[in-house]
């Protein structure tokens, strides 16, 4: 088996939340040695999303555990001069620095690209603030929902006549994917020229790049695309249809008259299918509402997997709508070995989504679970920086490093945070009972 593609590349990772850690997760998956930096004073907030209401609840966030696999983890208080000094020593032995703060943060710490490249001339630095490092919004704070709204995506992703609707899950990983690609490109450039560079990645622009069709349609044709829900601009039938079972659905897409004929054959050629208003694509689209009702009458008679098998057998695109639980147990996904079983201290053994690309010569696996807080302090400081036990103990006493957070949730002490999280979980359970 060959070495992983990025083996030998060391990344000093100051990213928090989701977009930045997503980028470094992909790079770590591909073999880069990623050293994730948090502090006991201010945890990566991703640890608090879905955390369990207990004293070590910051270790139970599914989002954190999923996004920080294959990384080493240390704590380092960058508000302290000694912490910043150690960060610079790590930069000296690193290849890449990643961060997704608003620009003022690294500027306040004196850890900008201009400062760090003096320490490491060939340094590659990925900065990915919400609005980029320049422009009037450069220091504004943003999260995935804000990124989506500014991009224009929600204006076309809601339902007709309804309000703009967020996906809630796309903007951060989209920026993370762009960030990972940008680092690989910069590494290739350095391999050819010996020169590092600064990558200025605006999360807004990274996500808006996926909006090309709608934006160009407006700039070229002066046309604003409407909200269509699950429908397509020209295909019909196109959408999700109810099936046998409790809240079970199937998605069906017909892209041509030939596929429509095959769908009609597969569904037993119902008498309504030959009516003039359904015989060509334009007519079907004009009568989409009525067509959806008729399609739903047929799909309700079948299990969603059965609908897929019937239509796929006829050459029509169809697939069941799966819950997370169903996806985990799906025979096709199991056959491909997408999920990997990972054991992590405290949280236990669970299936994790694996790397989404299968490389024949350099297969990618989950080699390490996400680090517990400060898990690798001693290993990194001793083995990479050559620090002594006495020096490390001094850092612990000065609270520059550590393994236990100081008021880990919203600057609260643990007891108060646990109480509030319990209330949140209880309200969530109550709301489920009412629906």
N, C-alpha and C positions, 0 to 999 in steps of 0.2 A: 504494500500500500504506500502511495506517495505521501509526502508531507502535505499538510493542509496549505491552501493557497496563500494565506497571510502569515504563515508560521515565521517567526523572527521579527514581526512588527510589534512594537510596544506602544500602547495607547494610554495616555494619562487622561482619565475620563472624569470631568467635573460636572457632567450632565445630571439633571434632575427631571422629575415628572416622567413623561412618556416619549416625546419626540426624540430627544437626544439619546436617552437610553435605548430606544429602538434602533437607532443608527449603530451604536456601539455593540448592541447585541448581535446584529448581523455580522459585524466585523469580527467579533469574538467567535461566533459560530464558524467563521472561515479561517480561524486559527490565530488571529491576533491575540497577544497577551494584553488584556484590558485591565487596568487598575482603576476601579471605581472609587471615587472619593466622596465621602459624606462628612458630617461632623456630628458629635453628640449633642451639640447645641441646636442644630437644625438638620433634621433628617431629610432625606429625599422624601418629598411629600407623597410620592407614589406608595410608600409604605403605609400610609394612612387611608388609602382608598380600599375599603373593604376589609380593613384590619379587624382582627378578632378582639372582643372586649375583655382583654386580660392584660396582666402586667407586661407580657412580651408580645402584645397584639400587633406591634409594628412588624413582626416577622411573618404574619399570616396574610398579608395582602397578596391575592392572586396576581394582580397587575404587576407588583414588584417582582414576585418570584418568576413570573413568565418572561419578563423583559430584561432580567439581569443575570440570566444563566451564562455559564462559561466565562464569568468575570471573577477577578480577585476583588476584595472589598476592604478598604481601610477608612478610618476616620481621621480627619485633619481639620482643625479649626483655622480657616483661612482668614479670620478676623484678627488672628494673633500673628505678630511678626515672625515668630518661630515656625508657625504653621506655613506661612508663605515661603519661608526659607526652604523648608522641606519640599514643598511643592516644586520649587525651582530646581532642587536637586533631582527630583524625579524627571523633570523636563530634560535635564542634561542627559539622562540615560534613555529617554523616550524617543519616539519617532513622530508621534501625533498627539496633539492636545485637543480635546473636545469640550465644548461648553455650550449651554443654551440659555444663559442669563440675558437680561436686557443689558446693553453695552456698558452702562454705567457701573455695573458690578465689577467686572474685570478691570475696568479703568480705576475704580476706587482701590482695588487691591494691588494695582501696579502690575497686573499680569496680562497685559495686552499682547497682541502678536508682536508689535514693535519691540516691546521689552523682552519677550521670551526668545525671539530669534537672535538676540545678542548672546543669549546663553547657549542656544542650539541653532546655529546658522541654517541647517537643512530642515528646520522644523516645519511640519504641516500643522496648521491649526484650523479646526472647524468651529466657527461661531454660528449659532443658529437661533438668534432671538426671533420673537414673533414677527417683528416688522423689519428685520434687517439691521445692519449696523449704521446705516445712513438715513437721512430723511427726517422730516418733522416728527414722525411717530417713533423714532428709533428707541426711545427709552420707555415707551409704554409697555405695560405688562399685558400678556395675552395668554389664553388657553385655547385648546382645540375648538370649542364651540365658537369663540370669537373669530378664530381663523376661518372656520367654515362660513360664518355670516359675511365677513368681508369679501370672501372669494366669489360670492354670488351663488354658490351651490344650492343653498336652501331655497332660493327663489324659483328653482326649477324642480326641486325634489319633493315638494309637498303635493297635496291633492288638489284637483281643480276647485277653485273657489275657496280654498283653505289658506291657512297662514303658512309662511315659510317654515320648512321643517328640516332640522338638523339630522344628520345620520348619527352623530354622537361618537363615532368610532373611526372616522377615516382621516381626519386632518393630521393628527399626531403621527400615526404610522406612515402616512404618505411623506411627510417631511423627513421622518427617520430613514425611509428608503432612499430619498434623494441625498440625504447626508452621507449614507454609507457609500453610495455610488460616487459622490464627489470625492470622498477620501481615497477610494481605490484609484480614481483618475489622477489625483494629486500624487499618489504613491508611484504610479506609472511614469508621470512626468518627472518626478525626482530620480527614478531609476535611469531615465534617459539623459537628464541634464545635471543631476546632482543638486538641484535647487528645490527648496521647500516653497510653500506659499500659504497665504491666508485665504480660507474659504468663507465667504460672506453669504450665508444661506438664510433668506427670509422665509419663515414658515408660511406666511401668507402667499408668497410667490410660488413656493414649492407646491402648495395645494392648488393654486389657481392654474398651474400648468396642466392639471387634469381637466380643466374647464375649457380647453381649446375650442372644441366644436361650437359651444354656445357663444363664446366671445367672438369668434371669427364670423359666426352667423350674423351677429349684431353689426360688427364693423363692416362686413361685406354687403349684407342685405338689409341693414337697418331693421332687423327683426328680433324681437324679444321672445325667447322660447317660453311657452306657458308651463304651468305645473300640470303634470300628467299622472301623478301617482305611479302605479305599476305599468302604465301603458307606454308604448313605443310611438315615435313620431309618425310611423307609416305602417307598421305590421299589425295585423289583426287576424285571428285572436292573439292576444299577448297579455299575460298577467298571471295572477294566481287564482286558483279555482278550488272550491270546497270539496272535500272527499269524505268518505266514511270515517267515523271516529270523532273524537273530541278535539276540535280546533286543529284538524288535519287538512293540509292544503297541498296542491301540486302546482307547479309553474309550467306553462305551455307557451311556446313561441312558434308561430307560423310565419315564415319569411317570404313565401312565394305561392303562386297558384298551384304549382306542382305539389308542394307540401300540403296545401289545403285539400287537394284531391286525396292524398294519402291519409290525412286525418279523417276525412269522411269515410273512406274505406274501413279504417281501423275502428271507427265508432259505429259501424253498421249502416252507413249511408242513410241517416235519418231524413225524412221527407223534407224538412225545412232547409236542409243543406243545398238543395237544388233551386231554391227560390232565387230570383234575379238579384236581390239585394245582397246575396252572399257569394255570387259566382266569380267575382274578381276582387283584387286587393282593395281598390279604392272604394267599392261598394261595401265591402266588409268593414272597412274603417269608418265609413259614414254611419254604420249601424252597429257600432261596437257595443253599446249598452245592451241591446237586445241579444246580440250574439253571445255576450258574456253570460247572460241568464240561461240561454240554451245550452251552452257548454257546461255550466255549473250543474244543470239537471243531469247530464251524463256523468260527470266526474263524481257526483254525490253517490252514485251507485257502486263505486269502486274504492278500494284501498289506494292510497296515494302511490305506493310502490307498484301496485298493479297497473295504475294509469301510466306510470313511467315505462313499464315493460311493454305494454300494448303499443304505446305511441312510438317509443324508440325502435321497437321492432318494425314499425312502418316507416321509419326514417324521419320522424317528427321530433324536434327538440322538446323534451319534457323531463322534469326531475322533481322529486318530492321536496317539500319544504321541511327541513329537519331542525329539531331543537338541538341544543348543545349536547344533551344527553344522548339523543339518537345518533348524532354524528360520531360521538365517542364509540358507539357500539356498532357502527355501520360496517358491514362485511367488506365492502370495497375499500374503505379507508384502512381497515385492519390488514387487508391483504397487501396494501402498499406500504405498510409499516410507518405511517406518518407519525403516530404518537409514540413517544419514548417514555419508559418508566424511569422516574427520577426519585431518588431518596435524598431528603434534605433534613439536617438537624431541626428539631422542634416540629416542623410541619409534617414530616413523615414521607410516605411513598405514594406517588400519584402519577397518572399519565400527563405528559406535557406535549403540546404541539411541537413537532420537530422542525428542522430546516425545510423550507418548502421546495427546494431544488435538489434533485438527485444527481450528483456528479459521479460518473462512472469510475474515474481514477482517483478522486480525492473525496470520498464520502464524508459528509458532515454529520456529526452527532452532538448530543448534549454531553459534554465531558465533565462539567461541574455544575452543581445547582447554584442558584443565586446565593451570594454570601450573606451570612448573618452579620449584624452590625459590628464592624471592626474586626471581623473574623481573621483577616490576613495582616493585621498590623505588624505583628512580630516577624512574619515571613518576609514582607516587603521591606520593612525598615532594616532588618538584619541582613537578609540575603542580597537585596539590591542596593541598599545604601550603606551597608557595613556598620550600622549602629550597634553599640554595646547594650547590654542589659540595663546598665545604670542610666544610659541616655534615654532609653525607652521608658524606664520607670519615672524619670523626671518629666517626660512628656505626659505620662498618665497623671502624675500629681498636679501638673499645671493645667490639666483638662484640655490639652491640645489634641490628645487621642483618647480613646476609650472604647468600651463595648456596651455601655449602658447609657441610654439617652437622658438628657436633662429636660424633664417636662416634655415628653415626646409628642404630644398632640396639641397643636394650636397654643404652644407655650404653656400648657397646663401641667400640673403634676400628674403622675400616673393615675392616682385614685380618682381624680376629677375627670380625667380623660376616659377612663373605663366606665364611669357612671354615665357620661354623656353618650358614649358609643352604645351602651346597653339600651338607653332610651331610643336612640336612632333605630337600632335593630328591632326593638319592640314595636315602634310605630310602623316600621316596614312590614312586620308580620301582621299587625292589625289591618293595614291597608289591603293586604292580600285577602284577608278573610272577608272584607266588604265587597270585593269584586266578584 
